[in-house]
Amino acid sequence: MVAALAGSADAWTLPRASSGHIESVVGLGPAAHGWESNQLTRADAYSDVVQALSTRLAAAAVDRNGRSAAPEQRVRLLHWSPKNALRVPFLAKAFPAARFVYVYRDPAEALERIVDGWRSGRYVTYPELPGWDGPPWSFLLTPGWRELPHDDLAAVAADQWRRSVDQLLDDLAAIPGDRWCVASHDRVVDPASAAAEVQRVCSFCELDADFPFEAVGRTSTVEPAEPVDPADIARVLPVVAAAADRARDMFARPPTIPSSSSAPPKQPEHAFSSLSTTNLAPLLRRLGVTPILTTYQSGRLIAVRAEGNSVNTHFRMFPSPMGVAIRRGRLALGTKRSVWEFRNVPAVAAKIPPAGSHDACFLPAQCHVTGDIAIHEMAYIGEELWVVNTRFSCLATLDRDHSFRPRWRPPFVSGLAPQDRCHLNGMAVVDDEVRFVTALGVSDEAGGWRENKAHGGVIVDVRSGEIVTHGLSMPHSPRWHDGRLWVLESGEGRLCTVDAVNGGRETVAEVPGFARGLAFAGHLAFIGLSQVRERLFGGIPISVRLDESERACGLWVVDTRSGATVAFLRFEGAVQEVFDVQLLHGIRFPELVEPEADLTGSSYVLPDEALADVQH
């Protein structure tokens, strides 16, 4: 694609000898980051670094005739490198006018070329990489490379492709949609479509497209070092399956192409970006936990995983994910119309390269269609899954013959109706029994809780039906921990304890957001924060205490002994709301497989007695 675009009269490129121009700037090479990876973030875009890089790029740039730019001349530079898949946030901040083109290629073809590139030695990037005993390192340096098998190039290639594509898609989703588009490698190498594809990308990049172009063809002019065994590629395809699905989904999006004859497209909000305190990853490793968050507003379930000294926000897409329940190797997720249950299959986790990197793999086991019942929190009680059915103002369980089976409703709700009368939302489990629930109001009318949402919240004792405490501001996430009842008074941005006998409340901590989603690890509370939607949350106390710029969305870790914040992960852009927070205890780096992922189709769970009959 770069060779094609370089034919434009408006395009400037860099000689191959200048391929290390970004890493040659002090602070931008992997050595400056402890050889962790080629990843660069917004935090790396210091003004002096950007100035030094801009100067070097301008000095090295040449046009299609090989002429250098005149001093102070503005150029439209094409910069191609696989390493850029790990640099989008840095480049987007350093060069606000930059546009990004992701050239999509079939994963099997890409893996074959990567393996061949390693074998040939033509793409060596770090001949003497500290800590690597395999062949000279080729292509980009991905996070976690130290754990890769030195003698399995197919596994190395799959890990490079998966990690770089996952990171690239995350980062592209975090910048305005009119700054990036997706191009097709297949269309560029096909004579019937090449010219149209190149002209489309030129239009997106605002390059002159009036130049002759012919497809280069699919066959490389360089003979492979040795034939790549198709079985090796087939063996590692399940590793990249989830990332490949995401890439295909993104490729299906219509490209954003500015038009001079129409108004400029409206820039969408950022879809996803995050930053965290440097101590969060070590804290997660020490505790041996992985936080699981749901962000229904952006359609993501997020596993917050420690990867080296960094935090890996690993997300999976679901329609309006809400409550999460975890128990003995099972994970349940409530979505807009269904409840999905996943089963941890360690045997599959052990096969996800690099070897030993994943300590859990949650595969889809079954799905129950509930209809749109506005499911909120969920919990396993014994072997039963209980759910907060907000639309029908009740607690419910699931069985194969019904959408749901009502089990309890507040005494002030007279009957079942899909009217969200009190906005029942959370439940606390004590000794394997649902004991307390939260609601935003005492009402028996459709949407009646909205009239006094700022201070109408209650906690109800499920056994007696009595109100434990009232006057709360939009309470959520009741929990029983360390012999005490805890709750998030969301409208105040507070973590509180409640005396279950007399209803007395004590504030433990204030946090900078609408607090919703709570889990504990010893004396540490993991709290989800959301920004405030004025349409629904306007007029509540936190919107007065904090202005819009001060309200955060993310995961806050609070010491319950002092109320102090000890670490946080903050989301930016269109991820503005978190609903649930749960912890996977004893699991440090899990995978959760989406129902339609290729890995779901190629993984089978059989009873032990059947394994002896399996033929290999």
C-alpha positions as CSV (number, residue, x, y, z in Angstrom):
1,M,0.0,0.0,0.0
2,V,2.8,2.4,0.9
3,A,4.5,1.7,-2.5
4,A,1.2,2.6,-4.2
5,L,0.5,5.7,-2.3
6,A,4.1,6.9,-2.8
7,G,3.2,7.5,-6.5
8,S,1.1,10.5,-5.5
9,A,2.5,13.9,-6.2
10,D,1.5,15.0,-2.7
11,A,3.2,12.0,-0.9
12,W,6.6,12.0,0.8
13,T,8.4,8.9,2.0
14,L,11.4,7.9,4.0
15,P,14.4,6.0,2.5
16,R,14.7,2.4,3.8
17,A,18.0,3.5,5.5
18,S,15.9,5.8,7.7
19,S,13.7,3.0,9.1
20,G,14.9,3.6,12.7
21,H,14.1,7.3,12.8
22,I,11.5,7.0,15.6
23,E,13.6,4.8,17.8
24,S,16.7,7.0,17.2
25,V,15.0,9.7,19.2
26,V,16.1,9.6,22.9
27,G,13.3,8.0,24.9
28,L,11.5,6.3,22.1
29,G,13.5,3.1,21.7
30,P,12.7,-0.1,23.6
31,A,15.9,0.2,25.5
32,A,14.5,3.3,27.2
33,H,11.5,1.1,28.4
34,G,13.5,-1.8,29.7
35,W,13.2,-3.7,26.4
36,E,9.5,-4.4,27.3
37,S,8.2,-3.7,23.8
38,N,7.8,-1.2,21.0
39,Q,4.7,0.3,22.6
40,L,4.5,4.1,22.9
41,T,1.7,5.9,24.6
42,R,0.5,9.5,24.9
43,A,2.7,9.8,27.9
44,D,5.7,9.4,25.7
45,A,4.8,12.4,23.5
46,Y,6.7,15.1,25.4
47,S,7.1,18.4,23.5
48,D,10.9,18.2,23.1
49,V,10.6,14.5,21.9
50,V,8.0,15.5,19.4
51,Q,10.1,18.4,18.2
52,A,13.1,16.2,17.8
53,L,11.2,13.6,15.9
54,S,9.5,16.1,13.6
55,T,12.9,17.6,12.7
56,R,14.3,14.2,11.8
57,L,11.3,13.2,9.8
58,A,11.4,16.4,7.8
59,A,15.1,16.1,7.1
60,A,14.8,12.5,5.9
61,A,11.6,12.9,3.7
62,V,11.8,12.7,-0.1
63,D,9.2,13.0,-2.8
64,R,8.5,10.5,-5.5
65,N,11.4,11.8,-7.5
66,G,13.8,11.4,-4.6
67,R,14.1,15.2,-3.9
68,S,14.4,16.4,-0.3
69,A,12.0,18.9,1.2
70,A,13.0,22.6,1.4
71,P,13.5,24.0,4.9
72,E,10.2,24.8,6.6
73,Q,8.3,23.1,3.8
74,R,5.2,21.2,5.0
75,V,5.0,17.6,3.7
76,R,2.4,14.8,3.8
77,L,4.7,12.0,5.0
78,L,3.8,8.3,4.6
79,H,5.3,6.3,7.5
80,W,4.9,2.6,7.4
81,S,6.1,0.1,10.0
82,P,4.5,-2.9,11.8
83,K,5.8,-1.3,15.0
84,N,3.3,1.5,14.4
85,A,0.5,-0.9,15.5
86,L,1.9,-0.3,19.0
87,R,2.3,3.5,18.6
88,V,-1.1,4.9,17.6
89,P,-1.7,6.9,20.9
90,F,1.8,8.4,20.7
91,L,1.5,9.3,17.0
92,A,-2.0,10.6,17.4
93,K,-1.0,13.0,20.1
94,A,2.4,13.9,18.5
95,F,0.8,14.7,15.1
96,P,-2.8,15.9,15.5
97,A,-3.3,16.0,11.8
98,A,-2.1,12.4,11.2
99,R,-4.4,9.8,9.7
100,F,-4.1,6.1,10.1
101,V,-4.6,3.4,7.5
102,Y,-4.9,-0.2,8.7
103,V,-4.2,-2.6,5.8
104,Y,-6.2,-5.8,6.6
105,R,-4.8,-9.1,5.5
106,D,-6.1,-12.6,6.0
107,P,-4.5,-13.9,9.2
108,A,-3.3,-17.2,7.7
109,E,-1.4,-15.4,4.9
110,A,0.0,-12.9,7.4
111,L,1.3,-15.6,9.7
112,E,2.9,-17.4,6.8
113,R,4.8,-14.3,5.8
114,I,5.9,-13.6,9.3
115,V,7.3,-17.1,9.8
116,D,9.1,-16.8,6.4
117,G,10.4,-13.4,7.4
118,W,11.9,-14.9,10.6
119,R,13.5,-17.8,8.8
120,S,15.0,-15.6,6.0
121,G,16.7,-13.1,8.3
122,R,15.6,-10.3,6.0
123,Y,13.5,-8.5,8.8
124,V,15.8,-8.6,11.8
125,T,15.2,-5.7,14.1
126,Y,17.1,-6.5,17.2
127,P,20.1,-8.8,16.4
128,E,21.1,-9.1,20.0
129,L,17.9,-8.7,22.1
130,P,18.8,-9.0,25.8
131,G,17.1,-12.1,27.3
132,W,16.3,-13.7,23.9
133,D,18.2,-16.9,23.0
134,G,16.3,-17.7,19.8
135,P,17.1,-16.6,16.3
136,P,17.8,-12.9,15.8
137,W,14.6,-11.0,16.7
138,S,12.5,-10.0,13.7
139,F,9.7,-7.6,13.2
140,L,8.1,-5.7,16.1
141,L,8.8,-6.3,19.8
142,T,5.5,-7.2,21.4
143,P,4.7,-7.1,25.2
144,G,5.4,-10.5,26.8
145,W,8.0,-11.5,24.3
146,R,10.3,-13.0,27.0
147,E,7.8,-15.8,27.6
148,L,7.7,-16.9,23.9
149,P,9.1,-20.3,22.9
150,H,12.5,-19.8,21.2
151,D,12.1,-22.8,18.9
152,D,8.5,-22.4,17.7
153,L,8.4,-19.6,15.1
154,A,4.7,-20.3,14.3
155,A,3.8,-19.6,18.0
156,V,6.0,-16.5,18.0
157,A,4.4,-15.2,14.8
158,A,0.9,-15.8,16.2
159,D,1.7,-14.0,19.4
160,Q,3.1,-11.0,17.4
161,W,0.1,-10.8,15.2
162,R,-2.5,-11.3,18.0
163,R,-1.0,-8.8,20.4
164,S,-0.3,-6.1,17.8
165,V,-3.7,-6.4,16.2
166,D,-5.5,-6.4,19.5
167,Q,-3.6,-3.3,20.6
168,L,-4.1,-1.6,17.3
169,L,-7.8,-2.1,17.3
170,D,-8.1,-0.9,20.9
171,D,-6.1,2.2,20.0
172,L,-7.9,3.0,16.7
173,A,-11.2,2.8,18.6
174,A,-9.9,5.4,21.0
175,I,-9.4,8.1,18.4
176,P,-12.0,10.0,16.3
177,G,-13.4,7.8,13.5
178,D,-12.4,10.3,10.8
179,R,-8.7,9.9,11.6
180,W,-8.5,6.2,10.4
181,C,-9.8,3.8,7.8
182,V,-9.3,0.2,6.8
183,A,-7.9,-0.9,3.5
184,S,-7.9,-4.3,1.9
185,H,-4.6,-6.1,1.0
186,D,-6.6,-8.4,-1.2
187,R,-8.0,-5.5,-3.2
188,V,-4.6,-3.9,-3.6
189,V,-3.1,-7.0,-5.1
190,D,-6.1,-7.7,-7.4
191,P,-5.7,-6.0,-10.8
192,A,-9.5,-5.7,-11.0
193,S,-9.8,-3.6,-7.8
194,A,-6.3,-2.2,-7.1
195,A,-6.8,1.3,-8.7
196,A,-10.1,1.9,-7.0
197,E,-8.8,0.8,-3.6
198,V,-5.7,3.0,-3.9
199,Q,-7.8,6.0,-5.0
200,R,-10.1,5.5,-2.1
201,V,-7.3,5.6,0.4
202,C,-5.7,8.6,-1.3
203,S,-9.0,10.4,-0.9
204,F,-9.0,9.5,2.8
205,C,-5.4,10.7,3.2
206,E,-6.1,13.9,1.1
207,L,-3.5,12.8,-1.5
208,D,-3.6,13.5,-5.2
209,A,-4.9,10.3,-6.8
210,D,-4.1,11.2,-10.4
211,F,-1.3,8.9,-11.0
212,P,-1.0,5.5,-12.8
213,F,-1.0,2.4,-10.6
214,E,-1.0,-1.3,-11.3
215,A,-1.5,-4.1,-8.9
216,V,1.7,-5.6,-7.6
217,G,0.2,-9.1,-7.6
218,R,-0.1,-11.5,-4.7
219,T,3.2,-13.4,-5.4
220,S,6.3,-12.1,-3.7
221,T,9.4,-11.5,-5.8
222,V,11.5,-12.9,-3.0
223,E,11.7,-16.6,-2.8
224,P,10.8,-18.0,0.7
225,A,13.7,-19.2,2.9
226,E,12.0,-22.6,3.0
227,P,8.4,-23.7,2.6
228,V,6.2,-22.9,5.6
229,D,4.3,-26.0,6.7
230,P,0.5,-25.3,6.5
231,A,0.0,-27.5,9.5
232,D,2.1,-25.1,11.6
233,I,-0.1,-22.2,10.6
234,A,-3.3,-24.2,11.2
235,R,-2.0,-25.2,14.6
236,V,-1.7,-21.5,15.8
237,L,-4.8,-20.1,14.0
238,P,-6.9,-20.6,17.2
239,V,-4.5,-18.3,19.0
240,V,-5.3,-15.4,16.7
241,A,-9.0,-16.3,16.2
242,A,-10.5,-13.7,18.6
243,A,-8.3,-10.9,17.3
244,A,-9.0,-11.9,13.7
245,D,-12.8,-11.8,14.4
246,R,-12.4,-8.2,15.8
247,A,-10.3,-7.2,12.7
248,R,-12.9,-8.5,10.3
249,D,-15.6,-6.7,12.2
250,M,-13.7,-3.5,12.0
251,F,-12.9,-4.1,8.3
252,A,-16.7,-4.3,7.7
253,R,-17.2,-0.7,8.8
254,P,-17.8,1.8,6.0
255,P,-14.6,3.9,5.6
256,T,-14.8,7.5,6.6
257,I,-13.8,9.6,3.6
258,P,-14.0,13.4,3.8
259,S,-15.8,15.1,1.0
260,S,-15.1,18.7,-0.1
261,S,-18.7,18.9,-1.3
262,S,-20.3,18.2,2.0
263,A,-19.9,19.3,5.6
264,P,-17.1,17.6,7.5
265,P,-18.2,14.5,9.3
266,K,-19.0,14.8,12.9
267,Q,-16.2,13.4,15.0
268,P,-17.4,10.7,17.3
269,E,-16.4,10.5,20.9
270,H,-13.3,8.4,21.7
271,A,-14.4,4.8,22.0
272,F,-11.7,3.6,24.4
273,S,-8.5,4.7,26.1
274,S,-7.1,4.3,29.6
275,L,-4.3,5.2,31.9
276,S,-3.4,3.8,35.3
277,T,-1.1,4.3,38.3
278,T,2.2,2.5,38.0
279,N,1.5,0.5,41.1
280,L,-1.7,-1.1,39.9
281,A,-0.1,-4.0,38.0
282,P,2.2,-5.0,40.9
283,L,-0.8,-4.7,43.2
284,L,-2.9,-7.1,41.1
285,R,0.0,-9.6,40.9
286,R,0.6,-9.5,44.7
287,L,-3.1,-10.0,45.4
288,G,-3.4,-12.7,42.7
289,V,-6.6,-11.2,41.3
290,T,-8.0,-10.0,38.0
291,P,-10.8,-7.4,38.1
292,I,-13.6,-8.0,35.7
293,L,-15.6,-4.9,34.7
294,T,-18.7,-4.4,32.6
295,T,-19.2,-1.2,30.6
296,Y,-22.7,-1.6,29.2
297,Q,-22.7,1.8,27.5
298,S,-19.8,0.8,25.3
299,G,-20.6,-2.9,25.0
300,R,-17.5,-4.3,26.7
301,L,-16.5,-6.7,29.3
302,I,-13.0,-5.8,30.5
303,A,-10.5,-8.1,32.2
304,V,-7.9,-5.8,33.9
305,R,-4.8,-8.0,33.7
306,A,-1.3,-7.4,35.0
307,E,1.2,-7.9,32.2
308,G,4.7,-7.3,33.4
309,N,4.7,-3.8,35.0
310,S,1.8,-2.7,32.8
311,V,-2.0,-3.1,33.0
312,N,-3.6,-4.9,30.1
313,T,-7.2,-3.9,29.5
314,H,-8.4,-7.0,27.7
315,F,-12.0,-6.5,26.4
316,R,-14.7,-8.7,24.9
317,M,-17.8,-7.3,23.1
318,F,-21.3,-8.1,24.2
319,P,-24.6,-6.3,23.9
320,S,-25.1,-4.1,27.0
321,P,-23.1,-6.3,29.5
322,M,-24.3,-5.7,33.1
323,G,-24.0,-8.1,36.0
324,V,-21.3,-10.6,36.5
325,A,-21.4,-13.7,38.8
326,I,-18.3,-15.9,39.6
327,R,-18.2,-19.2,41.4
328,R,-15.9,-22.3,41.2
329,G,-14.7,-22.0,37.7
330,R,-17.9,-20.5,36.3
331,L,-18.6,-17.0,35.1
332,A,-22.0,-15.7,34.2
333,L,-22.7,-12.4,32.3
334,G,-26.0,-10.7,32.0
335,T,-26.5,-8.9,28.7
336,K,-29.4,-7.0,27.0
337,R,-31.6,-10.0,26.4
338,S,-29.6,-13.1,27.6
339,V,-27.5,-14.5,30.3
340,W,-24.3,-16.2,29.1
341,E,-22.5,-18.8,31.3
342,F,-18.8,-19.5,30.8
343,R,-16.7,-22.4,32.1
344,N,-13.0,-22.2,32.9
345,V,-11.2,-24.9,30.8
346,P,-7.6,-25.0,32.0
347,A,-6.6,-27.4,29.2
348,V,-7.5,-24.8,26.6
349,A,-5.7,-22.1,28.6
350,A,-2.5,-24.2,28.6
351,K,-2.6,-24.2,24.8
352,I,-2.8,-20.5,24.3
353,P,0.7,-19.3,23.3
354,P,3.0,-18.2,24.7
355,A,3.2,-21.3,26.8
356,G,2.2,-20.7,30.4
357,S,1.0,-17.2,29.8
358,H,-2.7,-17.8,30.5
359,D,-3.9,-19.4,33.7
360,A,-7.6,-19.6,32.8
361,C,-9.8,-19.7,29.7
362,F,-13.5,-19.2,30.1
363,L,-15.4,-20.8,27.2
364,P,-19.1,-20.2,26.5
365,A,-21.1,-23.1,28.0
366,Q,-24.7,-22.1,27.6
367,C,-27.0,-19.1,26.9
368,H,-30.4,-18.4,28.5
369,V,-32.7,-15.9,26.7
370,T,-34.5,-13.8,29.2
371,G,-35.8,-11.0,27.0
372,D,-35.1,-7.4,27.9
373,I,-35.6,-7.6,31.7
374,A,-32.9,-4.9,32.4
375,I,-30.8,-7.4,34.3
376,H,-28.6,-5.8,36.9
377,E,-26.6,-7.7,39.5
378,M,-26.3,-11.5,39.6
379,A,-25.0,-14.1,42.1
380,Y,-24.6,-17.8,42.4
381,I,-26.6,-19.2,45.3
382,G,-25.6,-22.8,45.6
383,E,-25.9,-24.1,42.1
384,E,-28.6,-21.6,41.2
385,L,-28.0,-18.3,39.4
386,W,-30.0,-15.4,40.9
387,V,-30.5,-12.2,39.0
388,V,-31.9,-8.8,39.8
389,N,-34.7,-8.3,37.3
390,T,-35.0,-4.5,37.3
391,R,-37.7,-4.2,34.7
392,F,-40.0,-6.5,36.7
393,S,-38.8,-5.2,40.2
394,C,-38.0,-8.6,41.5
395,L,-35.3,-11.2,42.2
396,A,-35.4,-14.2,39.8
397,T,-33.8,-17.4,38.9
398,L,-33.5,-19.1,35.5
399,D,-34.8,-22.4,34.2
400,R,-35.1,-24.0,30.8
401,D,-38.8,-23.6,30.4
402,H,-39.2,-19.9,31.3
403,S,-37.7,-16.5,30.6
404,F,-37.2,-16.2,34.3
405,R,-38.8,-17.5,37.5
406,P,-39.7,-14.8,40.0
407,R,-38.5,-15.6,43.6
408,W,-38.9,-12.4,45.6
409,R,-40.1,-8.8,45.3
410,P,-40.1,-5.9,47.8
411,P,-43.3,-5.7,49.9
412,F,-44.1,-2.2,48.5
413,V,-44.3,-3.6,44.9
414,S,-47.8,-5.1,44.5
415,G,-47.2,-7.3,41.5
416,L,-45.1,-8.2,38.4
417,A,-45.1,-5.7,35.6
418,P,-42.4,-4.6,33.1
419,Q,-42.4,-1.1,34.6
420,D,-39.2,-0.6,36.6
421,R,-41.2,0.7,39.5
422,C,-38.4,1.0,42.2
423,H,-35.2,0.4,40.1
424,L,-34.2,-2.7,42.1
425,N,-30.5,-3.0,41.2
426,G,-28.2,-4.8,43.7
427,M,-28.0,-7.7,46.1
428,A,-25.8,-8.7,49.0
429,V,-25.2,-12.4,49.6
430,V,-24.7,-13.6,53.2
431,D,-23.9,-17.3,53.9
432,D,-25.1,-18.4,50.5
433,E,-28.4,-16.5,50.7
434,V,-29.6,-13.2,49.2
435,R,-30.0,-11.1,52.3
436,F,-30.1,-7.4,51.2
437,V,-31.1,-5.5,48.1
438,T,-30.8,-1.9,47.0
439,A,-33.5,0.1,45.2
440,L,-33.5,3.7,44.1
441,G,-37.0,4.4,45.5
442,V,-40.0,3.1,47.4
443,S,-42.6,3.0,44.6
444,D,-45.3,0.9,43.1
445,E,-45.8,3.0,40.0
446,A,-44.1,2.7,36.6
447,G,-40.8,4.6,36.9
448,G,-41.9,6.1,40.2
449,W,-38.4,6.0,41.7
450,R,-37.4,8.9,39.4
451,E,-39.3,11.5,41.4
452,N,-36.9,11.4,44.3
453,K,-33.9,9.8,42.8
454,A,-31.4,12.1,44.6
455,H,-32.4,10.9,48.1
456,G,-35.0,8.2,47.8
457,G,-32.8,5.2,47.8
458,V,-33.2,2.3,50.3
459,I,-31.7,-1.0,51.4
460,V,-34.2,-3.8,52.1
461,D,-33.8,-6.9,54.2
462,V,-34.9,-9.8,52.0
463,R,-35.8,-12.1,54.9
464,S,-38.1,-9.6,56.7
465,G,-39.0,-7.3,53.9
466,E,-38.2,-4.3,56.1
467,I,-36.2,-1.3,55.1
468,V,-32.8,-1.3,56.7
469,T,-32.0,2.3,55.9
470,H,-33.4,5.0,53.6
471,G,-32.6,8.4,52.3
472,L,-29.7,7.1,50.2
473,S,-28.6,8.8,47.0
474,M,-28.9,6.2,44.3
475,P,-27.5,3.2,46.2
476,H,-25.8,0.4,44.3
477,S,-23.6,-2.7,44.9
478,P,-24.5,-3.8,48.5
479,R,-21.9,-6.3,49.8
480,W,-21.4,-8.3,52.9
481,H,-17.7,-8.3,53.7
482,D,-15.7,-8.8,56.9
483,G,-18.9,-9.2,58.9
484,R,-20.3,-5.8,57.8
485,L,-22.8,-4.5,55.2
486,W,-21.2,-2.2,52.7
487,V,-22.9,-0.1,50.0
488,L,-22.0,2.5,47.4
489,E,-24.0,5.6,47.7
490,S,-23.5,6.4,44.1
491,G,-25.2,9.8,43.9
492,E,-22.7,11.0,46.6
493,G,-19.7,9.2,45.3
494,R,-19.2,7.4,48.6
495,L,-18.3,4.0,50.0
496,C,-20.3,3.4,53.2
497,T,-20.9,0.8,55.9
498,V,-24.4,0.3,57.2
499,D,-25.5,-1.1,60.5
500,A,-27.8,-3.9,59.5
501,V,-29.7,-3.6,62.8
502,N,-30.4,0.1,63.3
503,G,-29.6,1.4,59.8
504,G,-26.8,3.8,60.9
505,R,-24.4,4.7,58.1
506,E,-20.7,5.7,58.1
507,T,-18.8,7.1,55.1
508,V,-15.5,5.2,54.6
509,A,-14.3,7.0,51.4
510,E,-15.3,9.5,48.8
511,V,-14.3,8.9,45.2
512,P,-14.4,11.2,42.1
513,G,-17.3,9.6,40.2
514,F,-20.6,7.9,40.3
515,A,-19.6,4.8,42.3
516,R,-21.1,1.6,41.1
517,G,-19.6,-1.9,41.1
518,L,-17.8,-3.1,44.3
519,A,-15.5,-6.0,45.1
520,F,-13.1,-6.7,48.0
521,A,-9.7,-8.2,48.4
522,G,-8.9,-8.1,52.1
523,H,-9.0,-4.5,53.3
524,L,-8.9,-3.2,49.7
525,A,-12.1,-2.2,47.9
526,F,-12.2,-2.2,44.1
527,I,-14.8,0.4,43.1
528,G,-16.2,1.2,39.6
529,L,-16.7,4.8,38.7
530,S,-18.8,6.4,36.1
531,Q,-19.2,9.9,34.8
532,V,-22.6,11.5,35.2
533,R,-25.3,11.4,32.5
534,E,-27.1,14.6,33.0
535,R,-30.3,13.2,31.5
536,L,-30.6,10.5,34.1
537,F,-28.3,11.6,36.9
538,G,-28.7,15.4,36.8
539,G,-29.5,17.0,40.1
540,I,-27.8,14.4,42.3
541,P,-25.2,15.5,44.9
542,I,-22.1,14.4,43.1
543,S,-22.9,16.6,40.1
544,V,-22.8,19.5,42.4
545,R,-19.7,18.4,44.4
546,L,-17.6,17.8,41.2
547,D,-17.8,19.5,37.9
548,E,-17.8,17.5,34.7
549,S,-14.0,17.7,34.2
550,E,-13.4,16.3,37.7
551,R,-15.7,13.2,37.4
552,A,-13.8,10.1,36.5
553,C,-14.7,6.8,34.9
554,G,-12.7,3.7,35.7
555,L,-11.6,1.4,38.6
556,W,-10.5,2.9,41.9
557,V,-8.7,0.9,44.6
558,V,-9.4,2.2,48.1
559,D,-7.9,1.2,51.5
560,T,-11.0,0.7,53.7
561,R,-8.9,1.3,56.8
562,S,-8.0,4.9,55.9
563,G,-10.3,5.7,53.0
564,A,-7.3,6.6,50.9
565,T,-7.0,5.8,47.2
566,V,-4.1,3.5,46.6
567,A,-4.3,2.9,42.8
568,F,-6.6,3.5,39.9
569,L,-7.4,2.8,36.3
570,R,-9.1,5.7,34.4
571,F,-11.0,5.4,31.2
572,E,-11.3,8.3,28.8
573,G,-13.4,9.0,25.7
574,A,-16.8,7.4,25.2
575,V,-16.4,4.8,27.9
576,Q,-18.2,6.8,30.5
577,E,-20.1,4.3,32.6
578,V,-19.1,1.2,34.6
579,F,-21.7,-1.1,36.0
580,D,-20.2,-4.1,37.7
581,V,-16.9,-5.0,39.3
582,Q,-16.0,-8.5,40.3
583,L,-12.7,-10.2,41.1
584,L,-11.3,-13.4,39.8
585,H,-9.3,-14.6,42.8
586,G,-6.3,-16.8,42.1
587,I,-6.3,-16.0,38.4
588,R,-3.8,-13.5,37.0
589,F,-4.1,-13.6,33.3
590,P,-7.4,-15.1,32.0
591,E,-8.9,-15.3,28.5
592,L,-12.6,-15.1,28.0
593,V,-13.8,-16.3,24.6
594,E,-16.7,-14.7,22.8
595,P,-19.4,-17.0,21.6
596,E,-18.7,-16.6,17.9
597,A,-14.9,-16.7,18.1
598,D,-13.1,-19.5,16.2
599,L,-11.7,-20.8,19.4
600,T,-15.2,-21.6,20.6
601,G,-15.7,-23.7,17.5
602,S,-12.5,-25.7,17.9
603,S,-12.6,-26.4,21.6
604,Y,-14.5,-29.3,23.1
605,V,-15.3,-30.3,26.7
606,L,-16.0,-34.0,27.2
607,P,-16.8,-36.1,30.2
608,D,-13.8,-37.9,31.7
609,E,-15.2,-41.4,30.8
610,A,-15.4,-40.4,27.1
611,L,-11.8,-39.3,26.8
612,A,-10.5,-42.9,26.5
613,D,-12.6,-43.3,23.3
614,V,-11.3,-40.1,21.6
615,Q,-9.2,-41.0,18.5
616,H,-6.3,-38.7,17.6
